[in-house]
Amino acid sequence: MKIKSIFSDIKSLAATGLVAGVIGGGIFELFVAGQYSDLPGFSDDHQTGRTKNSIASVICGVVGQKMYDGNSELDLEVVKTMWPDANLTGHTTKDTIDSNVDLTFTRARFTASKNAEGNLEGNVDKSEFDWKIKQTRDDTYKIERAGWKLNAELKIMMNDGQISGSYSKPLSFDYKIKGTYDKENGKVDIDVKVPLSLDFGIKGNVKR
């Protein structure tokens, strides 16, 4: 009887562990989806994914333009944890940027041109409300967000093959941007650290 009882307990524990594993896996999948998914509409479930894709489009457009002081072709990937990567393509000139994160059901496309003062102005065409982008200093970009959402600021510094910067908004932790660029080989490798969330990377080619 004791042996049967032991086997019964083992089966019960195994079944409990299996159920817990399935539930835990499902919860983690929902968490990952909430970090990266970007679908049409106004649901807050996709807010973080929309933000990450939009930031990636601006970062790469600015990096491409600064890397060669003008003309460049963008061919990169936005790299995500346990989620499909996204293609990021586009081009820049001395006065314009057009960079697009291509997604299954939507996109995050950053287009901008220089104004009379020589500063970039444009917008990110994305799901939900568009962002308005205004360059305020050589390495600083103001992000105007519609409605009740507070404005944000993106900083991107490039020097001697190194990329650094941040994305910050009131009442929130800053995203930290760090990476490298290789003008000779046309390579870019950027990591964006996101507090209390999943990070993402941007890797690929930026060539003349």
N, C-alpha and C positions, 0 to 999 in steps of 0.2 A: 504493500500500500504506500509506503514511504517513497519507493522508487517512482511509482506512478505519479505521486504528488509532486516529486521533484521535476519530472518531465512536464507535468501540467504547468508548473510555475515557469519553467524555461520557455514553453510555448507562449504563455501569457506575456512574459517579458519581451519575447521576440516580436509578438504581434503589436505590443504597445510601442516598442522602439520603431517598428516599421511605420505605424500610424504617425508617430511623432516626427519621423523623418520626412514623411510625405507632407505633413502640415508645415513643418519648418521650411522645407524646400519651396512650398507654395508661397509662404510669407516672404522668403528671400526673393523669389521671382517677382512678386508684386513690388518689393522695395526697389529692385533693379529697374523695373519698368517705370517706376515713379521718378527715377533719377535721369533717365535718358529718353523716354518716349516723347514724341512731338507730333500731335495730331491736330487737325483743324478744330476750331471752336474756342471756347473760353473756359474750359475746365481747369481748375487749379491742380488737377492730377498731373498735368503736363507742364506745369510752370517751370520746374527745374530743368527739364529736358529742353524746353524752348530757350531758356536762358543760356544753357551751355552751347547749344548749336549757334545761337546768335553771336555769342562772344567769340566763338571759333571763326566765324566768317569775318568779323572785324579784325581780330588779331592777324589772320593770314593776309588780309588785304593790306594792312599797314606794313607788316613785315615784308611782303613782296615789293611794295613801292620803295621802302627805305633800303632794302637790300642792295638794289642796283641803281638807286637814285632815279627811279623812273620805270622804264619798261620791264615787265616780267610776266611770265606765264606760270600759273599756279596749278599744281597737280598733286594733291595731298589726300590724306585720310584723317578723319576725326576718329581716334581710337578709343573704344569704350570697353568697360569691364563686363564680360558675360552678356554682351549686347551687340548687335550688328554694327560694324564700323560704317561711317558715312563718307562718301566721296566729297572732296572740297576742291572745286576748280574755279578758274577765272583768270583775269589778267589785270595788269596795272599799267598806267602811263605816268608821266611826270605830274600830270594834273588830275588823273582820275583813277578810281578803283572800282572793280566789279568782281566780287568773290561770292561764291554760292555753295552752301552745304546742301547737297541733293539728298532728300529724304523720300521715303516711300509714299507718303500721303501729302507732304507739304515741303517747305524749304525754308532756309534762312539765307537771304541774299542781301549782301551789303553793297550798295552803290553810292559813290560819293565823288565830288569834284571840288577843286579849289575855288574859293571865293575871291573877291577883289583884294582881300588882305593876304591871300596865299595860304589860307587855312582850309582844311577839308570840311565839307558839309555834305550830309547825305542821310540815308536812312537804311534800316534793316527791314526788308519785306519778309515777314514771318507769319506763322499762325498767331491768332489773337491780334493784339494791337502792334503796329509797327514801332520801331525805335527811331528817334531822331538823333543823329550823331553830329556833334560840333567839336572841332578841334579848338582847344583853348590855349594850349601851349605846344611846343614842339613834340612833347612825348605824352600829352594828356588829351583825352577825348571825353566830352560830356555826353552822357546818354540820357535823353529825355524820354521818359516812359509815360504812356497815356493814362488818363483817369486818376485813380486814387494811388497809383504806384509812385513811390519816391524816385527821384532821379538818381542816376548812378554815375560813376567815373571809371574810366579805363586808362591805365598808364602802361605804355610799352616803351622800354628803353633798349637800344641796340648799340653794342660797342665791342669791337675786336672779337667778333664771332660769338658773343654772348647776348642772350635775350633775357630780360627780366621785366617784371611789372606786376600789376594787380588790377583786380576788378573789385570796386567797393561801392557799397550803398548804405545809407543810414539803417541802424538797428539790425545789422547783419555782419557776419564774419567776412573778411576779405578773401577772395580767391587769390592765390599766389601763382604767378606765371614765371616759369624759368625754362630756358632752353638754349640751343645753339643753332648757328647758321654757318654754312660753308659756301662762300661765294664762288670759289673755284670749281666745286663739284655740284653746286646748285642743290644742296641738301638743307633741310630744316627739321629739327627735332625739338618739340616743345611739350612740356608737362604743365598741366594746370591742376593745382592742388585745391580741393574744395572742402573746407571744414565741415565735419558732420555729414558728409555726403561722399559719393563716389567720384574719384578724379577722372580726368580724361586727357588724352594726348593728341597732338597734331604732328604728323610725320609725313615726309614726302619730298617732292621736288619743287623748287622755285628757281626757274631759269630765265635767262634773258630772252 
